[in-house]
């Protein structure tokens, strides 16, 4: 699954959230359209005209527009004109025009017209007053220089060289004063039209509904991805590799029917058969939390390897879950062997299955605390005896995060498969599971990611073989499961 497909899958899993946000956004857009009604925009025009080039005038007009649209300038203008907060306004102009338009929007025609007029007048007065104040001091300084030059000219001979120099200086000062006065006039804003028209705009319900729907979809997708990130569920082999550093041996999908699911499990059995484990081999199958999928994987591995001619033994080491599933209910098994102490033989607890080369060691009838039963030495003894009964021992282990005894089981195995429930297992839990396996130096073969299948029924061949005894097999008759019917001592 590519990164894009993984993200799309996250959104698909939370499509209810996307749909809900889209509905709310569309409803909000429709409600706003109905409430907003019709708005009116009044317009006033000011211009910057001079003997400069049109491009220079247009550049100055753009500067005034940018200044008008600044927040602090609009706050000042609103205060000076006394406009209510329900009136909005802005200035704009075209790129090559020296004309700036001031537009005010309100719910009434008269209010929009008057607001545009008042804003244009106030802004023009503010700009022109600022330009005048800036030039007044410059002109005053130049006139002082002019008076000084004239006084010096009166003290020197009329036709001398110094007289000529002072006359030129006086002329230059007068030219500068005239230029400043011209620039002051050119930089001022002039009224072009304080009533340049009014336009009306009614809310388009259909258009706003569509925009609300599109905006809601985008917001919904973002919310779905954020929620997926917060939930931090593992949904793809790529995530398993990134978060756990494990290769995915197989992906068991729910859709496609029982036949397709069996093909996926057979493919996993092939991967196990081609691994570098020497025989007899001990393979533990554990999960992060939920053990239902890992039990199916363990059953299938034992069953399909037996189909291919290898002697297999399925050990039900998840005592609590196996009892709840009702497999071989009431029969002695692993729990009873572990509770029996040294000297007890394992073989009498092992049952034949519906497939000749497959044996099953049930969970057992012992009600002792599973953690207390799985002492390392005692379980090692069970593994040693099991190695004489089959070439491949597959252990259906409890969830590593939920059951501490799973560490003992996986540490005793040659290889461990970690099963991840797709879309259910939290990444933080999976990381903890990997760390727990690493602490006991468990050798991890890889991960299996999948979904618990609706097809996992009693009609499944692997399920039937792992759960029932063949007709006429020893122990298929009624049994009370007591030890005096078996030779359990060495």
Residue, then its C-alpha position, 0 to 999 in steps of 0.5 A: x500500500x502506497x503512502x497515498x493509499x494509506x491516507x485514503x484508507x484512513x479517510x475511508x475508515x472515517x467517512x462518517x466524520x467527513x459526511x457529518x462535517x459536510x452536512x453541517x457545513x452545507x447547512x451552515x452555508x444555507x442558513x447564513x445565506x438566508x439570514x444575510x439577505x441583500x447587501x449594498x455597496x456604495x462607492x466614492x472615487x478619488x484621484x491623483x492627477x498631475x503633470x507626471x507620467x500616468x504610471x507615476x500617478x498610478x503608483x502613488x494611487x496604489x500606495x494610498x490604497x494600501x495605506x487605506x486598507x491597513x487595520x490601524x488606518x481603518x480603525x482611525x477612519x471608523x472612529x472619525x466617521x462614526x461608522x458602526x461595526x456592521x459597515x465594512x469598507x475597503x479601497x481598491x484601484x486598477x494597476x494602471x489607473x490613478x483613480x482609487x475607489x472607496x467602497x462601503x458595504x451595508x444593509x441599507x442603500x442610504x447607509x452604504x452611500x453616506x458611508x462611502x462619501x464620509x470615508x472618502x472625505x475623511x481619508x482625502x482630508x487626512x492625506x492632504x493635511x499630512x502632505x501639507x504639514x510635511x512640506x510647510x517646514x521645508x518651505x519655511x527653512x528654504x525661505x529663511x535661507x532665501x532671506x539670508x541670501x538676499x541680505x548678503x546680496x544687499x551688502x556686496x557691490x552690484x556688479x561683482x562676482x560675489x553678487x553674481x554667485x548670491x543671485x544664482x543661489x537665490x534663484x536656486x532656492x526660489x526654484x526649490x520652493x516652487x518645486x515643493x509647492x508643485x509636488x504638494x499639489x500633485x501629491x494631494x488627493x482630489x475628489x472625483x466623485x463622492x457618489x460613484x454609484x451603489x450596487x446590490x448583492x443577494x446571497x446565492x443559496x445554491x452557490x453557497x450550499x455547494x461551496x459549503x459542501x466542498x469546504x466541508x469535504x476538505x475540512x472533513x478529510x483534514x479532520x479524519x486524518x487528524x483523528x487517525x493520527x491521534x488514534x495512531x492505529x496501524x493500517x498498513x505494512x508500511x506503518x508496521x515497518x516504520x514503527x516496529x522495524x519488522x517486515x510483513x510476512x503476510x496480510x490477511x484481508x477480510x473481504x474476498x470470501x473464505x477461499x481467498x483468505x485461505x490462500x493468504x494463510x497458505x502463502x504465510x505457511x509457505x513463508x514459514x516453511x522456507x525460513x531458516x529454522x532447523x527441525x524440530x522448530x518451535x514457532x510462537x504466534x502472539x498478538x499485540x492485544x486481541x488474540x483472535x487473529x493470532x489464534x487463526x494464524x497459529x491454527x492455519x500454520x499448523x494445518x497447512x504445514x501438516x497438509x504439506x506432509x510435515x508433522x505439526x503440533x499446535x499448542x494452545x498456550x493462551x489458556x484464558x482465550x482458548x477456554x472461552x473459545x470452547x476448544x476441547x472443553x473440559x479436557x486436560x491439556x497444557x495448563x494441567x501439564x504445567x500444574x503437574x510438576x516435574x516427572x509428568x509426561x506431555x504425550x498423554x495430553x496431546x490429541x490427534x486432530x482432523x488431519x493425520x499429521x497434525x496434533x493438538x495440545x489443548x489449553x487444559x482444564x486447570x484454573x490456576x493463574x496462567x502466569x504462575x504456571x508458565x515458569x521458564x523451567x517448566x515450560x522449557x520441559x514442555x517444549x523439550x517433550x513436544x520436540x519429540x512429537x513433531x517437526x514443527x511446534x506452533x504455539x498459540x501464545x497469548x497477547x504479549x501486552x496483556x499477558x506477561x507469560x507470553x514473554x516466557x513462551x516467545x523467549x523459548x521459541x526459535x522464532x516468533x510471529x507478531x500479529x497486528x490487527x489492522x486498523x485496531x492495534x495502536x502503534x504505541x501498543x505495538x511498539x510496547x509489544x516489540x520492546x517486550x519481545x526484545x527484552x527477553x531476546x525473542x527472535x522475531x520472524x516478522x509480522x502478520x497484519x490483518x483483519x479478523x475474518x467473518x469467514x472464520x467459522x466452524x466450517x473452516x478446514x484449519x479451524x475444524x481440524x484444530x478444534x475437533x477430534x476425528x471420528x473414532x479417535x482416542x478420547x473422542x468418547x465421553x471423558x471426565x478428563x481425570x488423570x487416572x485414565x492416562x499414564x501421565x507419569x514418566 
